[in-house]
């Protein structure tokens, strides 16, 4: 294999990145992955700068290795009180069925990094090895400041145009997130038509077109998937769903049960949980997909405020079917292991597949 | 690489199959591909047994190598005169805009192989090396007869359940057709929910679950794509879109221009052209997608009768935008070459990628 410049840039030995997953990945997971020779990651977009700093320090308490800190770069949500009120009313019966009231109003629960000066200042102080962006890019000045601080930058693309934008902005590597991927699609503009590019096509389209290193994401669950990503010209693979059942995962019992019992079959892409397209396991929330076409979905992350409240209300009555049970199309291949064991197994599988290729 | 039992079974040297593409692949293409060491294919489902026999003989006149003969195994269409009449009226203004009348009624233009005894009898006489099925499987008796005649059988799956059905029916190999693939999805039941499994996920889910050899299809355009398929555990890759611009392709000038000028970006899945989901280049027909939700689409291939008539009417006035310009998500990577040159180039690229893996 030709020299892979991404690995020394990230300071890792294995071409493997643990996907940041807000609510699932933990400092313990990130540290275990980094200690095993891959790149661990935490998602800090669901909290403020102080919470993010605490998470970064929690990882650092467990590893001296590099890890990635992931930020949400969505366009700040435009509130639309009428739309939000209609959405609340749409769900009132479901709340009532669980003995609860819906929220009186919905809030923008996540502050976008594009307008979060305190978060930027914290990152420039803490200087994690890697910062990654989802849903878009921060302003050029923020990118320049992070780069000047020696931080390696990654950003997600779901099509070639986004990849070109990322490369042109001076980002160090593109995370090519295919249609298979679990959780939120990183699409810059969720209202634009979605090309729904599968991981295989997307990765090859991007590696063929741009010179920036590419990290393949979406549907990759084992060494065979990582080897496929490398064959396509990617410099590494990013795995999220593969880590949901890890010991260090924050996934609750309902989420783990959904992953195990459904076998992960029939994941669907839905915008209803959060206001942005995201791939989810088959559960009660996923089953609502398409049944709300008469009511416009509030913007991300305003819709997510209701989604989380509904899950909390149902869970209080023992119903786990309204959780944000994100997972990719490879979910049936998930393995419940300590994260370090999973990284070792993935590395062994990858080595085997690459050795097979040598004698083809 | 471990012994690949599929290649001797098919009688080929390269782990590469040219996809059968009705209206695009030709006996000349199939023969050129087979002579170059891969498996060429012709699609005979659009004609009767006599036409299919003539095509088989046309290939045999040009190669002594093995090739595949593809059959459509859709459920025979249930006519619905009211639905068809509404569909005709829906398109009347578009026909009028091109100075034409729509057909007075729509016919089931393709006879399904599941009810085509003459086609089966012809195949048992001609005994092509390989027969492949799309849209489902023929009756068990037909499968048994073809196998008894020494014909190797392939069938398309778009999800794990279909792959299991194919394996259980005694078919020799599964063509795992991912979401990226151009043209008609091989889905057995087009009215069932579609998992939209990307090629990477689908191939790995199937290779991990069943013992029958798997042929990866969808978005594969070059040696990197073929290497990725093999890494995922597939025994070969099937490429269709990669051959549309080949010299031997029957694609007309409008189709070739659409492929070249659009760069193939933004293909979409539409059921409007033929009555079954199929991936198409962005053209005027694709742009109608979603604008007919008030009118039910007739069954496949009844709807296709209108689609072909609309294309013919528009083309007579110089408008090529209503062609069935099928293509996969990898379309921007297409290369216009003689088919034999393309096969040689793919083999060289594959060897290079496999050699890279050896030193990783």
Interface residues (C-beta under 8 A of the other chain):
Chain A: X1 X2 X160 X178 X179 X180 X193 X195 X196 X197 X198 X199 X200 X201 X202 X204 X205 X207 X208 X218 X219 X220 X221 X222 X224 X225 X227 X228 X229 X230 X231 X232 X233 X265 X266 X267 X269 X328 X329 X330 X332 X333 X353 X354 X355 X356 X357 X358 X359 X360
Chain B: X1 X2 X160 X178 X179 X180 X193 X195 X196 X197 X198 X199 X200 X201 X202 X204 X205 X207 X208 X218 X219 X220 X221 X222 X224 X225 X227 X228 X229 X230 X231 X232 X233 X265 X266 X267 X269 X328 X329 X330 X332 X333 X353 X354 X355 X356 X357 X358 X359 X360
